[in-house]
Amino acid sequence: MEDSEVIIIGGSYAGLAAAMSLGRALRRVLIIDSGLPCNRQTPHSHNFLTRDGEAPAQIAAKAREQVLMYPTVQLLQEKAIAAHKEGNYFLVQTQGGGNFHARKLIFTTGMKDEFPAIPGFAECWGISVLHCPYCHGYEVRHEQIGLIGNGDFGFELTKLIQNWSKQLKLFTNGASTLSPSQRALLERRSIPIIEEKIVGLVHEAGYIQYLLTKDGKQHPLKAIFARPALQQHCALPQELGCELTPEGFIKVDAFQRTTVPGIYAGGDNTIFMRSVAVANAAGSMAGAILNKDMIEEEFV
């Protein structure tokens, strides 16, 4: 589909929502997707109206089915590896050797998690090692929960999670950098602060049984909350000149426009709030605003 008006790179929730907005506006759209969403091993998605508790893969499959009912929308299961601008068009090359061009681009490529070197962490990610209490906290309410963090981050994470459970342990994974006042507040609430190095997570099919520390102690847990470091899943926006925020997200305005004219972005790659619902909303906004911008350019 080389005569697309819009190319969407990233075909998960934000990308599909953008494609639906554009398909309903009769725009010719090509979605290019590598098929590696960050929640691909997460068994259940929550806090998304009408789909609460469904598997993310099922939600995405239903979304693709509905989006591809629009005859001007097509999906290519490949990885976009290069992009540049020539005149009024953006040219995108895929790993399979395809070359495509369009007047506008939308990046809904998400973020890539950089897991700590803790055996079992990656295998449990999205299953019993969790990042968002609003997405997964209810299912482990009142259970024994571990928190991996240190300093201000560890303190703030503990404050947040204590709303879901009072059975908390904070693992600083090394010497604590909590301030004296932070330590006192946690101790006042009987929240243990464990400074021993984490040796690994013992689990069954991603469901944690216990956390093992260097001193040989086993800490039985139902779940762990942690926030690994993040990086952009796709380098193409930066290569095209899109600015990033100090936190590493693509900088967008209130209407999902990046700092490069003609390029839009939405979903996890633009905001710290990682959820299906937020990604869906951002994609819908990006598609609608992009269409309006094209109308303004054409109506002269």
C-alpha positions as CSV (number, residue, x, y, z in Angstrom):
1,M,0.0,0.0,0.0
2,E,2.5,2.6,-1.2
3,D,0.1,5.4,-1.7
4,S,-1.0,5.7,1.9
5,E,-1.8,9.1,3.3
6,V,-0.8,8.0,6.8
7,I,1.7,5.4,8.1
8,I,1.2,4.3,11.7
9,I,4.3,2.6,13.1
10,G,3.2,0.4,16.0
11,G,0.0,-1.6,15.9
12,S,-1.0,-2.1,19.5
13,Y,-3.8,-0.2,21.3
14,A,-2.8,3.4,20.5
15,G,-1.9,2.5,16.9
16,L,-5.1,0.7,16.3
17,A,-7.2,3.4,17.9
18,A,-5.5,6.0,15.7
19,A,-6.2,3.8,12.6
20,M,-9.9,3.5,13.5
21,S,-10.2,7.3,13.7
22,L,-8.5,7.7,10.4
23,G,-10.3,4.8,8.7
24,R,-13.6,6.3,9.7
25,A,-12.4,9.6,8.2
26,L,-11.8,7.7,4.9
27,R,-8.0,8.1,5.1
28,R,-5.7,5.6,3.5
29,V,-3.7,4.1,6.3
30,L,-0.9,1.6,6.6
31,I,-0.1,0.1,10.0
32,I,3.3,-1.4,10.3
33,D,3.7,-3.6,13.4
34,S,6.5,-5.8,14.6
35,G,4.2,-7.8,17.0
36,L,6.2,-7.2,20.2
37,P,3.9,-5.3,22.7
38,C,5.4,-4.8,26.1
39,N,2.5,-6.7,27.8
40,R,2.7,-9.8,25.6
41,Q,3.1,-12.1,28.6
42,T,0.5,-10.4,30.8
43,P,-2.4,-12.7,31.4
44,H,-5.1,-10.1,32.3
45,S,-5.7,-6.4,31.6
46,H,-7.7,-4.3,34.0
47,N,-9.2,-0.8,34.4
48,F,-10.5,-0.7,30.8
49,L,-14.2,-0.4,30.6
50,T,-16.1,-3.3,28.9
51,R,-12.9,-5.4,28.7
52,D,-11.9,-5.6,32.4
53,G,-10.1,-8.9,33.1
54,E,-9.5,-9.9,29.5
55,A,-6.1,-10.9,28.2
56,P,-4.3,-8.1,26.4
57,A,-3.8,-10.3,23.4
58,Q,-7.6,-10.9,23.1
59,I,-8.3,-7.2,23.3
60,A,-5.7,-6.5,20.6
61,A,-7.0,-9.3,18.3
62,K,-10.6,-7.9,18.6
63,A,-9.3,-4.4,17.9
64,R,-7.5,-5.5,14.8
65,E,-10.5,-7.3,13.5
66,Q,-12.7,-4.2,13.9
67,V,-10.1,-1.8,12.5
68,L,-9.4,-3.8,9.4
69,M,-13.1,-3.8,8.5
70,Y,-12.5,-0.3,7.2
71,P,-11.4,-0.8,3.6
72,T,-8.8,2.0,3.6
73,V,-6.8,0.6,6.5
74,Q,-4.2,-2.1,6.0
75,L,-1.8,-3.9,8.4
76,L,1.7,-5.1,7.6
77,Q,3.3,-7.4,10.1
78,E,6.9,-6.3,9.8
79,K,9.4,-4.1,11.6
80,A,10.1,-0.5,10.4
81,I,13.9,-0.1,10.3
82,A,14.4,3.3,8.7
83,A,12.6,6.5,7.9
84,H,13.4,9.9,6.4
85,K,11.6,12.7,4.7
86,E,11.8,13.6,1.0
87,G,9.9,16.7,0.0
88,N,6.3,16.5,1.3
89,Y,6.5,12.7,2.1
90,F,7.9,10.5,4.7
91,L,9.6,7.3,3.4
92,V,9.6,4.2,5.6
93,Q,11.6,1.1,5.0
94,T,10.8,-2.3,6.6
95,Q,13.0,-5.2,7.5
96,G,11.5,-7.3,4.7
97,G,12.7,-4.7,2.1
98,G,9.4,-2.9,1.6
99,N,9.4,0.9,0.9
100,F,6.4,3.0,1.7
101,H,5.6,6.7,1.7
102,A,3.0,8.9,3.2
103,R,2.3,12.5,4.0
104,K,2.0,11.9,7.8
105,L,3.5,9.5,10.4
106,I,2.2,8.4,13.7
107,F,4.5,6.6,16.2
108,T,2.7,4.4,18.7
109,T,5.7,2.2,19.3
110,G,5.7,2.0,23.1
111,M,8.6,1.7,25.5
112,K,11.1,-1.1,26.2
113,D,11.7,-2.2,29.7
114,E,15.3,-2.6,30.9
115,F,15.0,-5.4,33.4
116,P,17.4,-5.5,36.4
117,A,19.9,-8.5,36.5
118,I,17.7,-10.4,38.9
119,P,17.1,-14.1,37.9
120,G,13.4,-14.7,37.4
121,F,12.4,-11.0,37.1
122,A,11.9,-11.0,33.4
123,E,9.9,-14.3,33.5
124,C,7.6,-12.9,36.2
125,W,7.1,-9.5,34.5
126,G,3.5,-8.6,33.9
127,I,2.4,-11.8,35.7
128,S,3.4,-11.4,39.3
129,V,6.0,-8.6,39.0
130,L,3.8,-5.6,38.3
131,H,4.3,-1.9,37.5
132,C,0.8,-0.4,38.0
133,P,-1.5,-0.9,41.0
134,Y,-4.4,0.6,39.1
135,C,-4.0,-2.1,36.5
136,H,-3.2,-5.0,38.8
137,G,-3.4,-4.0,42.5
138,Y,-6.9,-5.1,43.1
139,E,-6.1,-8.8,42.3
140,V,-3.4,-8.9,45.0
141,R,-5.2,-6.7,47.6
142,H,-4.4,-7.5,51.2
143,E,-1.7,-10.0,50.2
144,Q,2.0,-10.1,51.0
145,I,3.6,-7.7,48.5
146,G,7.3,-6.9,47.9
147,L,8.4,-3.5,46.6
148,I,11.7,-3.1,44.8
149,G,13.0,0.4,45.1
150,N,15.3,2.8,47.0
151,G,15.5,6.4,48.0
152,D,12.7,8.7,47.1
153,F,11.4,6.3,44.5
154,G,11.2,3.4,46.9
155,F,9.5,5.6,49.5
156,E,6.9,7.0,47.1
157,L,6.2,3.5,45.7
158,T,5.6,2.2,49.2
159,K,3.3,5.0,50.0
160,L,1.3,4.3,46.9
161,I,1.0,0.5,47.3
162,Q,0.0,0.6,51.0
163,N,-3.5,1.6,49.8
164,W,-3.9,-1.9,48.4
165,S,-2.2,-3.9,51.2
166,K,-0.6,-3.4,54.6
167,Q,1.5,-6.5,54.2
168,L,4.5,-4.8,52.5
169,K,8.2,-5.3,52.5
170,L,10.5,-2.8,50.8
171,F,13.6,-4.3,49.2
172,T,16.3,-1.7,48.5
173,N,18.6,-4.3,46.9
174,G,21.6,-2.9,48.6
175,A,22.4,-0.2,51.1
176,S,19.3,2.0,51.7
177,T,19.4,5.6,50.5
178,L,16.2,6.5,52.3
179,S,16.3,9.7,54.3
180,P,16.0,9.4,58.1
181,S,12.5,10.9,58.0
182,Q,11.4,8.4,55.3
183,R,12.8,5.5,57.2
184,A,11.1,6.6,60.3
185,L,7.7,7.0,58.6
186,L,8.0,3.4,57.1
187,E,9.1,1.9,60.5
188,R,6.2,3.7,62.2
189,R,3.9,1.7,59.9
190,S,5.7,-1.5,60.5
191,I,7.0,-1.8,56.9
192,P,10.3,-3.8,56.9
193,I,13.2,-2.3,55.0
194,I,15.4,-5.1,53.6
195,E,18.8,-4.0,52.4
196,E,20.2,-7.4,51.5
197,K,21.0,-7.9,47.8
198,I,18.3,-9.7,45.9
199,V,19.6,-13.1,44.6
200,G,16.5,-14.1,42.5
201,L,12.8,-14.6,42.3
202,V,11.6,-18.2,42.7
203,H,8.5,-18.7,40.7
204,E,6.2,-21.2,38.9
205,A,5.3,-20.2,35.3
206,G,5.8,-16.5,36.2
207,Y,3.9,-16.6,39.5
208,I,6.3,-15.7,42.3
209,Q,6.7,-18.1,45.3
210,Y,9.3,-16.2,47.2
211,L,12.1,-13.6,46.8
212,L,15.6,-14.9,47.8
213,T,18.1,-12.5,49.4
214,K,21.9,-12.9,49.6
215,D,21.7,-13.9,53.3
216,G,19.8,-17.0,52.3
217,K,16.4,-15.8,53.5
218,Q,13.3,-16.7,51.6
219,H,10.6,-14.0,51.6
220,P,7.2,-15.5,50.5
221,L,5.3,-13.0,48.3
222,K,2.2,-13.0,46.2
223,A,3.4,-10.1,44.0
224,I,6.1,-7.6,43.6
225,F,5.8,-4.0,42.4
226,A,8.7,-2.5,40.6
227,R,9.5,0.1,37.9
228,P,12.3,-0.9,35.6
229,A,14.2,1.7,33.6
230,L,12.6,2.5,30.2
231,Q,13.9,3.4,26.8
232,Q,12.1,4.1,23.5
233,H,11.1,0.9,21.8
234,C,11.8,2.5,18.4
235,A,14.7,4.9,17.6
236,L,13.1,6.3,14.4
237,P,11.3,9.2,16.0
238,Q,14.6,10.6,17.4
239,E,16.3,9.9,14.0
240,L,13.6,12.1,12.4
241,G,14.3,14.9,14.9
242,C,11.5,14.4,17.4
243,E,12.4,15.8,20.8
244,L,12.3,13.7,23.9
245,T,11.3,14.9,27.4
246,P,13.9,14.8,30.2
247,E,12.2,11.5,31.3
248,G,12.8,10.0,27.8
249,F,9.3,10.2,26.4
250,I,8.5,11.6,23.0
251,K,7.5,15.2,23.5
252,V,4.0,15.9,22.3
253,D,1.5,18.7,22.7
254,A,-2.1,18.3,24.0
255,F,-3.1,17.0,20.6
256,Q,-0.4,14.4,20.2
257,R,1.7,16.4,17.7
258,T,5.5,15.9,18.1
259,T,8.0,18.7,17.6
260,V,8.4,17.7,13.9
261,P,5.6,18.9,11.6
262,G,3.7,15.9,10.2
263,I,4.7,13.5,12.9
264,Y,2.4,12.5,15.7
265,A,2.8,10.1,18.6
266,G,0.7,8.5,21.3
267,G,0.6,5.8,24.0
268,D,3.3,4.6,26.3
269,N,6.1,6.3,24.3
270,T,4.7,9.7,25.3
271,I,3.6,9.4,28.9
272,F,4.5,7.6,32.2
273,M,0.9,6.3,32.6
274,R,1.1,2.9,30.9
275,S,-2.3,1.5,30.5
276,V,-4.6,0.2,27.7
277,A,-7.2,2.8,28.4
278,V,-4.7,5.7,28.3
279,A,-3.1,4.4,25.1
280,N,-6.5,4.0,23.4
281,A,-7.5,7.6,24.2
282,A,-4.1,9.0,23.0
283,G,-4.4,7.0,19.7
284,S,-8.0,8.3,19.1
285,M,-6.8,11.8,19.7
286,A,-3.8,11.5,17.4
287,G,-5.9,10.1,14.5
288,A,-8.6,12.7,14.8
289,I,-6.2,15.7,15.1
290,L,-4.1,14.4,12.3
291,N,-7.2,14.2,10.0
292,K,-8.2,17.7,11.0
293,D,-4.7,19.0,10.2
294,M,-4.8,17.4,6.8
295,I,-8.2,19.0,6.1
296,E,-6.7,22.4,7.0
297,E,-3.8,21.8,4.6
298,E,-6.1,20.6,1.8
299,F,-8.9,23.2,2.2
300,V,-7.2,26.2,0.5
